[in-house]
Amino acid sequence: MPRLLFSVPRPGVLGVRALVSLTAILALLAMACGSPAPPASQAPASGQPAAAPKTPIKIGAMFSTTGPLAGAGAEALPGAQVFADEINAKGGINGRLVELVVHNDESKPEGGLSGVRKLVDQDKVVAIVGPVSVAVSTAMTPILDEKKVPMVGLLGQFGEMTPYSFSAIPVTGVTVPHIQYAKSKGLKTAALIAQAGAIAESIKRTVQPDLEKEMTLVAFEQIQPTDTDITPILAKLRSQGVEFVFVPTSGQQAAMAAKNFKQIAYPGLFSTTHQNANATFIDLVGDAADIVIINGTKIAVYKDLPASDPDKARVSAFADAYLKKTGKEPSLISAVGYDMMLSVTEAIKTAGDNPEKIKEALEAQKGLKGLNGVINRSPKEHNGMEAQWLLMGVDAAQKRFVIKK
């Protein structure tokens, strides 16, 4: 039988090229069917696990959004949220986003007491902004001092505070514009009307000393949260010859006092605190708006500021953001909410998320420019906010504040 011989031809140049091309095509197909390799920038280093996303920095937000002080709380909270939106849009603090954990204290001390325990013990916040009530903050401070968590709120208190309490409300010289205006009208006698309890005690430390330096304080009357008519008190003050009545209380109580003042045609001057420099108070006071004199900061009259004012662009930008978020014009209290967050986050930038170090950073703040003024603090001075006050009246028809001439 003849032998059959088989031979494999040696590939030529074209055969080699075809083989290489086929190999490349097969490699590409294999890559397409498998999982793509991560980009070099995202791939973990050899032997290293992928980095976990950074946890947010939790800041408690204690505000009265129901109850008698709901008007103030509902304005301070979105002010704080506007700041949180701004800082998160820039990447947060050291790459960590800010998370506001909101609690409604219902305008009650007991609401603040239960809320602060939840924020600190359960939510693990590193600091708290708010509240808007002296009574609520007074109830909260023992817990904050015990837990060593700082709070920046609207304490409105001169002098040394408790170790972990700070204020972002302009309190320095709060009565001065009122007193100067009263004296310019030739008035010499005055009276204070404040809510009994913690608020009245705070007024004795803050408002009363400035008033007594310049005028004769005839009476200091205290009213209850449940009072709905104070015409007997006003009638007594009128009989005592009081010319200037200053009511450093907030919301419904201040509006009630103004209405009663107008109702009895009181022949004197009625002034109230800057905490009422908001649209809610204008609605509450109604037809008595024309007798009200109030002090505020530039945010309340930002549209009327001249173009040459160095703060106009900044406060106007905040006003635009606040209006976009809420559909309402901002108030002094809205700006305080913003300034609270500014103060706390600047401290966190320096101290990290350690509450004790945040407290120390708050005490070291110098020249921090807020919407309402400049913050300068020390270990013994936890207020720190100094404002350039503007005395204002109310344009009832337009429902807005105007600079008092």
Buried (B, 14 or more C-beta within 10 A) or exposed (E): EEEEEEEEEEEEEEEEEEEEEEEEEEEEEEEEEEEEEEEEEEEEEEEEEEEEEEEBBBBBBBBBBBBBBBBBBBBBBBBBBBBBBBBBEEEBBEEBBBBBBBBBBBBBBEBBBBBBEEBBEEEEBBBBBBBBBBBBBBBBBEBBBEBBBBBBBBBBBBEEBBBBBBBBBBBBBBBBBBBEBBEEEEBEBBBBBBBEBBBBBBBEEBBBEBBEEBBBBBBBBBBEBEBEEBBEBBEBBBEEEBBBBBBBBBBBBBBBBBBBBBEEEBEBBBBBBBBBBBBBBBEBBEEBBEBBBBBBBBBBBBEBBEEEBEBBEBBBEBBEBBEEBBEBBBBBBBBBBBBBBBBBBBBBEEBBBEBEBBBBBBBEBEEBEBBBBBBBBEEEBBBBBBBEBBBBBBEBEEEBBBBBE
